[in-house]
Amino acid sequence: DVKVTQSSRYLVKRTGEKVFLECVQDMDHENMFWYRQDPGLGLRLIYFSYDVKMKEKGDIPEGYSVSREKKERFSLILESASTNQTSMYLCASSLTGLYTDTQYFGPGTRLTVL
Amino acid sequence: AQTVTQSQPEMSVQEAETVTLSCTYDTSESNYYLFWYKQPPSRQMILVIRQEAYKQQNATENRFSVNFQKAAKSFSLKISDSQLGDTAMYFCAFYFIQGAQKLVFGQGTRLTINP
């Protein structure tokens, strides 16, 4: 079974802090994604990566950056956390077809910025 | 713009009943991929079923089936003999090959199966 893990289930940070969310997948998937999930808005793509060190912006990249130094790990960075970044963050991976293959999701990190 | 709409924010049915979740979309493309994902409470989101737009036959996976009406731009999910474990948030999602290079998700429908 594909396993996608995220470093924290719940996280509370203060405004202005730098926040790191880590995601690891164990099935040698090419593609990894970071989404943000908000009630009534579904999932919105923040960033994705189709290869090591490669990254592309999604719909809402402002205020975020990403890092993919190793194939299995994809990190989301909030450079200076703000209250409007309070949300559920989901990481996902897919094998080869960027969007045609099934995406496998992590359990999510619920981030609260105070 | 390519949009996806789930018009039912919440639904509730009794165990063993059949329930249909609706999803409509807007696109001018002729080929695309369609998905239903399920997010159980406090658990990971998983794929329920997928359909390719060029395939005429509706996809089925055990108790889950889709009603894909391409002309009407509708992609509903039917759950037969519903079980308590079907309680979850359900998202439809689309990949439009020529358009936005990403999955476009609907707003989600929260389904509760009551004993």
Contacts between the chains, C-beta under 8 A, distances in Angstrom:
chain1	res1	chain2	res2	distance
A	4	B	44	7.4
A	40	B	9	7.4
A	40	B	107	5.6
A	40	B	108	8.0
A	41	B	107	6.5
A	42	B	4	7.7
A	42	B	6	8.0
A	42	B	91	6.1
A	42	B	105	3.8
A	42	B	106	5.5
A	42	B	107	4.8
A	42	B	108	5.6
A	43	B	91	6.8
A	43	B	93	7.8
A	43	B	103	7.7
A	43	B	105	4.3
A	44	B	105	7.7
A	45	B	102	5.0
A	45	B	103	7.3
A	48	B	102	7.4
A	58	B	102	6.3
A	59	B	102	7.3
A	90	B	45	6.8
A	92	B	45	7.9
A	98	B	101	7.4
A	99	B	33	7.1
A	99	B	95	4.0
A	99	B	101	7.3
A	99	B	102	6.5
A	99	B	103	5.4
A	100	B	33	5.6
A	100	B	95	6.3
A	102	B	35	8.0
A	102	B	47	4.7
A	102	B	50	7.2
A	103	B	37	8.0
A	103	B	47	7.3
A	103	B	103	7.0
A	105	B	37	7.9
A	105	B	44	5.1
A	105	B	45	4.0
A	105	B	46	7.2
A	106	B	44	6.5
A	107	B	42	7.9
A	107	B	43	7.1
A	107	B	44	5.1
A	108	B	44	7.6
